[in-house]
Amino acid sequence: MRRRATPPPSPLPQRDGIDPVRLRLPADGTWVTLGGYLLDRYADGPGAEAVAALLAAGRVYGEDGRPRRAEDPYAPGGYLWFHRELPPEAPVPFEVSVVYRDAHLVVADKPHFLATTPRGSHVTQTVLARLRRDLALPALSPAHRLDRLTAGLVMFTVRPEDRGAYQGLFQKKEILKEYEAVARHDSALAATLPRTVRSRIEKVRGVIAATEVPGPANAESLVELLGHRGPLARYRLTPRTGRTHQLRVHMHALGIPILGDPVYPEVTDPAPDDYRDPLQLLARRLEFTDPVTGRAHRFESARTLAAWPP
């Protein structure tokens, strides 16, 4: 099997912690000019106009670091780089704290409402972009992800060559993840806890909510009661699998949806900058043996849930 050539390094630096777009030209292309190819590729939608503007402004670069023009000859198999024009994002007014950092690993304690990695309308206002910029670590990559609405511990790798080892911790279930949540106190349910919840969860692309469906279980969570104050209770949640929205779905299935959840039991779709009612879910603890250094790690979030003050 023929090995794919390694792309050359980008001639453009990151912008606000975001990599430039890399584009490889088809090796069998028959276009005469670069502009002809790009306008063909982005003909549908507003992309063609944006690319034409980038070319005219000299903001599309080749492997030699020189800007390319629309009239330049098409170079089959060549590489191009450019920065997309991103719409302005309202700053998320909460800080990310770094719990741990060494030559291989960064562990951050993220706030509610800040996405882990760029996605959709959240690009520069993400933990990854902030840490790349603030720590001067352009190669920083996520080892896993937390929902934008969930606060707590999230891990990043410093070097690309280490990423697979840390991601493997999650894939092989060699890392302990513990969460805390605040939800309604149900005395009848409390008598049955701790309980392991198992079900089959499916998430359809483009649909906000995941659902439980018939079939073999693919999601498993341990639910424990830590205490209660009047109508509210604090729970420890230990996921043994990693399905999308798993803990939120399982708490809803138990009849005690997590406080502040805008999806379960009902999609309410608050504005992205509505910070009044954060999801009361916190990634509290990570515990594992470092696959690169062999060191035993145990990290805890310093954050608290607003519905359960100290």
N, C-alpha and C positions, 0 to 999 in steps of 0.2 A: 504494500500500500504506500502510495507516495505521500510523504510528509508535507504538511503545509508550511510555507515559508513564514518565518517570524516577521511580523510587521516592523518597519523601522521606527525609531523613537520619534515622538511628536516634535515638530519644530516650534510648537506653540505651548506656552505655559498654561497651567490651569487659571481660570478666572473665577474668583470667589469660591475656590474649592471645587470647581466643576471642570471636568476634562473637556477638551475640544472634541468635536465630532470627528471621527476618522472614517474615511470612505475609500474603499478600494475600487478602482475602475475595472470593469470586466476585461479579462484577458482576450476575449474573442470579439471585442467591440469593433464596429466598423464606422463609428462616427468620425467625422473629419475634424471637428473642433471640440474642445472641452465644453464650451458653452452649449453646443448641440446636445451632448450627452446629458449634462446636468438638467437642461430644460426638458428633455425627454423623461428623465427619471422622476422629476418633480412636477410633471405636467398637471397632475390632478391636484386640485386644492390650491391653497395660497403659497405652497412651497416654492413654485417656480418663480414667483415674483420676489420672494425673499432671497433665493439663491442668485437671481440676476443682480439684485442690489449688492449682495456680498461680493460677487465677481467685479462689479463696476467699482466698488470701493477698495478693491485690492485686499480683501480679507479672507480669501481662500488661498491656502499655502500648499506647496508641494514638498517633496522629501528633502529638497535642498534648502528649505527655509525661505524661498522666494515666493512672492504672491503670484498667483496665476490669473490670467485674463480669459474672457470668454472666447477670444479669437485664437488662443494658444492651441497647438495641435493636440489631438486626443492621443494619450499615451497608454496603450493597453496594459493592464496589470499594475498601473501606478497607484500611488496613494495621495489622498488629499486630506487636509485638516481645516476646520473652521469652527468658530464659536457661534452657536445659535443665539439669536437675539431673544432674550427671555423677558417675559412680562414682569413688571415690578411686583415684588412680594412684600406684604406687610410684615415687619419684624415680629417674630414670636417673642414676647417680652419676658422670657424665662431663661435662666442660665443653665448651661451644661457643666457639671463638675467632673473632674477626672479623679477616679478612685485609685487607679493603678496605671503605671506606665513603665515598660522596659524596652529593650531593643526589638522585641517581637510582638508585644501585646499592649493594647490600651483598653482599659475598662472604664466606661463612662456611666455616670448616673444622670439619666435624662429626665427632663420634666414632662408633664402632660402636654399635649398639643404640638409637640415638635416631632416631625417624622424622623425615622432613623436614616433613611437614604432618599435620594431624589426620586420622586414619582409624581406624575400628574402635575398639579399646580404647585406642589411643594418641591422646590429645587435647591435654591441657596439657603432657604430656611429649613435646614436639616442638620441632624447631629453630625453626619459625615462631612458635609461641606464646612461646618463651623470648625470641627476639629482639624481637618486638613489645613485650614487657614491659620487657626490660632496656634497649633502645635508645629506648624511648618513641616507637615508630613504628607506630601502630595500623593504617596502611594498607599495611604491608609485605606483599608477595605473592611467591610462588615463581615464578621464571622457568622452572624445571625441577625435577626431583626425583631424589633418590637413594634406593635401597632403605634400609630401616631398618638392615640389617646391614652396609651398605657405609659406610666412612668417607671423609672427604675434602671436596673443594670443592663448594659448592652456592651458586647465585646467587638473590638476591631483588631485587625492584624496590621502590623507596621510594614512587613515585607511581603511582596507577592508570593515568594517561594514558601512562606509559612502558612498561607491561607488555607490550603487543603487540610493541613494537620489540625487546625483549630475547628474548621467546619466539620471535620470527621468526629469531633467530640459529640456534636449534636446528632449527627446521622447515626452514630453507633450507640447513642444513649449512654455515653461515658461521662456525662456532666449532670450534676444535680441542679435543678432549677426550682426555686420556691417563690411563690407569689403570695401576696396578701390582698384581700378584698374586703370591702364593707358592703353588706346587703341586709335585707330584712331578717330579723330573728324569728325563727319558726320553732317553737318548743317541741312540736311533734317531730319535725325533721331532725332537730338537734339530738334527740334520743337515738337516732340511727347513725350518727356520725361518730368516728370517721367512716367514710364510705368511698369505695372506688366506683366511679361512674364510667361506664363503657358504652359507646354507641358508634354508629357510622355517620360521619359528618361529611357533607359535600358542599363545595363552594363553587357556584357557577360564575364564570368570568363576566364582569359587568353588573352583577347583582350584589348589592351591599351585604345582605345577610347570608350567612351559611345556614344550612338546615340539617337536621337529623333525618336519615332515611333508612328504610329497611335494608338489612344485609349484614355481613360480617363486620364486627367492630373494627374501626381504624383509629379510634381516639380513646384515650384512657386518662383519667384525672383522679387523683386522690383529694378528697375534700375533708378538711378537719375544722372543727370549731375551736377558736382561740379564746373567745369570751364574748359577752354581750352586755350592752348598756341599754336598758329600756327596749325600744322597738328595733334597735340595730344590733348587728353582730359582726365580729371580725373573724374572717376565715383564712386558713392557710390552704393554698391550692398548689398541688404538685403535679404538673403535667408529665405523663410518661410517654406521650407522643406529641407531635407538633403540628396539628391541623390548624388551619386559619380560624381564629376566633374561638378556639376550642374551649378555653376556660369560661368565656362569656356564654357560649352555647350550653355548656353543662350546668352552669349556675342557673340559667333560665329554665332548663329542663327540670331542675329540682324545685322550681317554683320560687326561687329567690334571686332574680336577676340582680346583677351588680349595680349599685347606685350610680347614677349619672350615665348609664349606658344609653346612647342615642340610637341603638339598633335593636337591642333585645329588651323587652318583648316587642317594641314598636319602633319603626324607623321614623325619627323626628327631624333629621337632617338640619342641625343647627348651623349657623354661619361659621366658617373656619376661624374667625376672630372672636367668637363668643366663648369666653373663658370662664363663664360664671359657674358651670356645673361639670367639673372634670370627672371622668370615669374613675371610680374608686377602686382601681386595680394597680398594684405596684409589684414590679419584679424585684423581690426583696433580696434573694440570695443566689449566688452561683458558687459551686464547689466542684473542683476537678483537679486532676493531675496534669500539669502542663505537658503537652505532647512534644514540645521542643526542648525545654530545659529540665523536665522531670520534677519540677518544683510542685509541691502541694499548695493549691490556692483555695482560699475561702473569702469571698467578697460579700459585703452587705451594703445595701442602699442606706443612705443617711436620711432619706426622705420619709415624710409621714403622709398619711391620707387625711384630707381635710375633714372628712366625716368622722374621723377617729383620732382626735388630738391626743398628745401624750398626757 
